[in-house]
Amino acid sequence: MRSTRTLSRRAARAAAAGAAALVLAACGGESGDNSSDDTRARPAPSASSAAPDAKHNAADVAFAQGMIPHHEQAVEMARLASGRAASDEVKKLAGQIEKAQAPEIETLDGWLGAWGEERMPGGMDHGAHEGHGMSGMMDAGQMKRLESASGKAFDTAFLELMIEHHEGAVTMARTQQKQGEYGPARKMAAAIVTSQGEEIARMKDLLGR
């Protein structure tokens, strides 16, 4: 009887010890597997989380720095039309120019900020931009002529000066298309060539009437 109870107790202890060993082994295995899995499971940065492609060159910077004051002057000229132009078509065209170019100024500013670049020195001082390859910019005398005009005289001055201004922008945009590297800037340049080219044709038509 005693022998039977002794054997039973020994068997129970052995079973418990074996179970404990299995639990420990299992825990140890899980810990090691988790560590390994964590290492293997670290995902590579996805395309969406990676930094956007900001590859650009000096031509891109020059395009943004030059086009900002160029657009600013066009917007300034366009805003004069509402109170001075005689032609509803000139007023409508001026409104379209302002609507198109004002948002592009913000976009260009954003690119310069992302690239760690400053705006061109001089702000809206139109004469300060001479010699920077910014063709079509009005000088102080031309702007004064436009500001002083009204009625049909304003319409004629506005169309003549804006044609010259647009032609300068198209020249700058074509340079960007040839020399620039930043995709969005090249896309904007292409849009400028197309849209302002169409507006030039429209303004020449209005002058011929």
Secondary structure, DSSP 4 states (H G I P E B T S, - for coil): -HHHHHHHHHHHHHHHHHHHHHHHHHHHHHHHHHHHHHHHH-PPPPTTTSPP-----HHHHHHHHHHHHHHHHHHHHHHHHHHHBS-HHHHHHHHHHHHHHHHHHHHHHHHHHHHT-PPPTTTT-GGGGTTTT-TT---HHHHHHHHH--HHHHHHHHHHHHHHHHHHHHHHHHHHHHH---HHHHHHHHHHHHHHHHHHHHHHHHHT-
